Structures are given as C-alpha cells and as structure tokens.
Amino acid sequence: MPYTVSFLDRKLHQSLSFDSDIRFPKSCDFVKKYWILKEYKKQGGSIDITEAEEKEKEHKSFSSYEIKKSFKGNELVVEIVQSLSFSDGFDFFRVLRIIAKVLM
C-alpha cells in the first residue's frame, strides 16, 4: 500500500531541499529525498504519513535523444540517436515509507 509523506514545517523542508540540491548535484531524486527526510527528522521536524489508494500499474515508455559526434577522415559526422526505455512504475516512495516508519 503506498503512503504519502507530508512535511508540516514547509520552511525547514524547503531549506533542506535546497541544501540537498547543492550537496548532491548529480544524485537521483531518491537519494536527495532520503537525505531530506533523515535531516528533517534529525532537526525535529514533524511529518504526516497518510495511506493512499493503490493505483493501477501502468507501463510507460520514455524516449530520449542523444547527439553523437565523430570524425570519419576529415568529415565531422553528427548522429541523432533515439533511446527508448520502459518502466513498470517503480515506486521510490515504497522504500521511504519503510524508512519513515523506522525513524518514527
């Protein structure tokens, strides 16, 4: 069952969110959100955890483009490469739910 974590102290959450962007500039959102939650609880912030309805899983596809440059002899060759990836709706917050229960 998915859960929603609400931060009750908006200013503290915004400050930590800004700090996480500076501290982890190349990290994924999961790492940043985990750090924010950990620091938020460490600084005495209150959270509200509510149970959300389970959504029907969707299979999504994402498309991205990449430009590859190379030389063949004296000519510059520029290729546009399309990448497709498929996701089954992985829920990053499932792990945060477990962490939130541990921190409480």
Residue frames relative to the residue before (quaternion, step in Angstrom):
aa qw qx qy qz dx dy dz
M 1.0000 0.0000 0.0000 0.0000 0.00 0.00 0.00
P 0.3680 -0.7436 0.5087 0.2299 3.64 -0.71 0.95
Y 0.2001 -0.7630 0.6060 0.1022 3.54 -1.22 0.60
T 0.2778 -0.7256 0.6035 0.1793 3.53 -1.25 0.50
V 0.1975 -0.7667 0.6026 0.1003 3.57 -0.84 1.02
S 0.0783 -0.7878 0.6108 0.0140 3.57 -0.75 1.12
F 0.2921 -0.7444 0.5785 0.1612 3.55 -0.87 1.01
L 0.3274 -0.7937 0.4852 0.1654 3.58 -0.58 1.15
D 0.6987 0.3706 -0.2530 0.5571 3.60 1.19 -0.47
R 0.2616 -0.8236 0.4859 0.1310 3.58 0.05 1.33
K 0.6560 0.5220 -0.3282 0.4352 3.61 0.93 -0.85
L 0.6527 0.4970 -0.3132 0.4785 3.59 0.95 -0.84
H 0.6496 0.5155 -0.3174 0.4599 3.59 0.96 -0.84
Q 0.6638 0.4982 -0.3098 0.4639 3.60 0.91 -0.87
S 0.6400 0.5258 -0.3211 0.4592 3.57 1.00 -0.83
L 0.6860 0.4702 -0.2826 0.4780 3.58 0.91 -0.91
S 0.6104 0.5485 -0.3469 0.4541 3.57 1.07 -0.69
F 0.6443 0.5077 -0.3051 0.4838 3.56 1.00 -0.86
D 0.6578 0.5147 -0.3034 0.4587 3.58 0.95 -0.91
S 0.6527 0.5189 -0.3247 0.4464 3.60 0.98 -0.80
D 0.6230 0.5332 -0.3432 0.4581 3.60 1.07 -0.67
I 0.6684 0.4760 -0.2922 0.4912 3.57 1.08 -0.72
R 0.7027 0.4920 -0.2606 0.4430 3.56 0.92 -0.96
F 0.7971 0.1633 -0.0563 0.5786 3.59 1.03 -0.84
P 0.0291 -0.8644 0.5009 0.0310 3.63 0.59 1.04
K 0.7801 0.3258 -0.1811 0.5025 3.61 1.03 -0.66
S 0.5036 0.6650 -0.4193 0.3583 3.58 1.26 0.09
C 0.5736 -0.5864 0.4447 0.3596 3.54 -1.26 0.41
D 0.6862 -0.4957 0.3443 0.4061 3.57 -1.27 0.35
F 0.5972 0.5811 -0.3706 0.4104 3.60 1.02 -0.70
V 0.6600 0.5048 -0.3057 0.4650 3.59 0.90 -0.94
K 0.6647 0.5043 -0.3031 0.4603 3.58 0.92 -0.91
K 0.6905 0.4797 -0.2892 0.4577 3.60 0.86 -0.93
Y 0.6138 0.5291 -0.3466 0.4724 3.59 1.06 -0.66
W 0.6633 0.4974 -0.3031 0.4698 3.59 0.91 -0.92
I 0.6333 0.5277 -0.3321 0.4585 3.60 0.96 -0.84
L 0.6676 0.5009 -0.3027 0.4602 3.59 0.87 -0.94
K 0.6604 0.5117 -0.3076 0.4555 3.59 0.92 -0.91
E 0.6982 0.4587 -0.2690 0.4793 3.60 0.86 -0.96
Y 0.6063 0.5629 -0.3452 0.4431 3.59 1.06 -0.76
K 0.6843 0.4596 -0.2800 0.4921 3.59 0.91 -0.92
K 0.6259 0.5487 -0.3366 0.4403 3.60 1.03 -0.77
Q 0.7253 0.4161 -0.2298 0.4980 3.59 1.07 -0.78
G 0.6170 -0.6159 0.3231 0.3681 3.58 1.24 0.33
G 0.3849 0.7326 -0.4804 0.2903 3.59 1.18 0.35
S 0.3547 -0.7281 0.5487 0.2075 3.58 -1.14 0.67
I 0.1307 -0.7790 0.6094 0.0690 3.53 -1.10 0.77
D 0.2419 -0.7271 0.6226 0.1591 3.52 -1.30 0.46
I 0.1156 -0.7914 0.5985 0.0449 3.57 -0.69 1.09
T 0.0182 -0.7966 0.6038 -0.0230 3.56 -0.71 1.10
E 0.4581 -0.6741 0.5133 0.2687 3.51 -1.15 0.71
A 0.1915 -0.7853 0.5804 0.0986 3.58 -0.83 0.95
E 0.5780 -0.5720 0.4427 0.3778 3.53 -1.24 0.38
E 0.4809 -0.6557 0.4980 0.3012 3.53 -1.07 0.75
K 0.2957 -0.7658 0.5505 0.1518 3.53 -0.79 1.04
E 0.5380 -0.5858 0.4878 0.3597 3.50 -1.23 0.49
K 0.4566 -0.7074 0.4654 0.2730 3.55 -0.81 0.99
E 0.1596 -0.7685 0.6160 0.0670 3.49 -1.00 0.94
H 0.2911 -0.7076 0.6103 0.2050 3.51 -1.14 0.64
K 0.0930 -0.8154 0.5714 -0.0002 3.52 -0.54 1.22
S 0.1823 -0.7472 0.6234 0.1406 3.49 -1.19 0.54
F 0.1595 -0.7786 0.6031 0.0677 3.51 -1.07 0.78
S 0.1671 -0.7810 0.5974 0.0729 3.50 -1.03 0.80
S 0.0379 0.7805 -0.6236 0.0217 3.55 -1.00 0.79
Y 0.2995 -0.7493 0.5696 0.1561 3.52 -1.23 0.55
E 0.1091 -0.7767 0.6196 0.0310 3.51 -1.14 0.75
I 0.2736 -0.7451 0.5846 0.1679 3.56 -1.03 0.77
K 0.0906 -0.7846 0.6129 0.0245 3.56 -0.76 1.09
K 0.1275 -0.7883 0.6006 0.0411 3.53 -0.90 0.99
S 0.1139 0.7742 -0.6170 0.0828 3.55 -1.03 0.80
F 0.3778 -0.7022 0.5528 0.2419 3.53 -1.29 0.25
K 0.0697 -0.7318 0.6758 0.0540 3.53 -1.14 0.80
G 0.7911 -0.0683 -0.0050 0.6078 3.50 -0.18 1.28
N 0.7732 -0.2755 0.2415 0.5177 3.56 -0.72 -1.14
E 0.5966 0.5839 -0.3565 0.4196 3.61 1.26 0.04
L 0.3479 -0.6972 0.5885 0.2157 3.52 -1.12 0.79
V 0.1399 -0.7852 0.6010 0.0523 3.57 -0.73 1.09
V 0.0803 -0.7886 0.6096 0.0094 3.57 -0.76 1.11
E 0.0615 -0.7993 0.5978 -0.0017 3.57 -0.74 1.12
I 0.2198 -0.7200 0.6389 0.1585 3.54 -1.14 0.70
V 0.0965 -0.8111 0.5768 -0.0085 3.54 -0.57 1.25
Q 0.2307 -0.7689 0.5834 0.1232 3.56 -0.85 1.01
S 0.1363 -0.7788 0.6093 0.0598 3.56 -0.94 0.96
L 0.1455 -0.7734 0.6123 0.0760 3.54 -0.98 0.88
S 0.0170 0.7764 -0.6300 -0.0034 3.54 -1.06 0.75
F 0.2467 -0.7672 0.5793 0.1224 3.53 -1.12 0.69
S 0.1109 -0.7909 0.6010 0.0306 3.54 -1.06 0.82
D 0.3031 -0.7505 0.5571 0.1857 3.54 -1.07 0.71
G 0.6389 -0.5620 0.3201 0.4165 3.58 1.15 0.57
F 0.0740 0.8232 -0.5563 0.0854 3.59 0.91 0.89
D 0.2597 -0.7909 0.5443 0.1038 3.55 -0.81 1.06
F 0.2797 -0.7821 0.5382 0.1428 3.58 -0.29 1.29
F 0.6628 0.5437 -0.3093 0.4116 3.57 1.06 -0.71
R 0.4758 0.6500 -0.4548 0.3800 3.62 1.22 -0.15
V 0.6693 0.4711 -0.2935 0.4939 3.58 0.97 -0.84
L 0.6313 0.5292 -0.3381 0.4552 3.60 1.01 -0.75
R 0.5906 0.5651 -0.3651 0.4456 3.59 1.09 -0.66
I 0.6614 0.4942 -0.3002 0.4777 3.57 0.93 -0.89
I 0.6586 0.5065 -0.3061 0.4648 3.56 0.94 -0.89
A 0.6422 0.5303 -0.3219 0.4503 3.59 0.98 -0.86
K 0.6449 0.5113 -0.3258 0.4653 3.60 1.00 -0.77
V 0.6439 0.5165 -0.3229 0.4630 3.57 1.04 -0.76
L 0.6909 0.4930 -0.2799 0.4486 3.58 0.96 -0.86
M 0.6059 0.5897 -0.3557 0.3983 3.61 1.14 -0.50
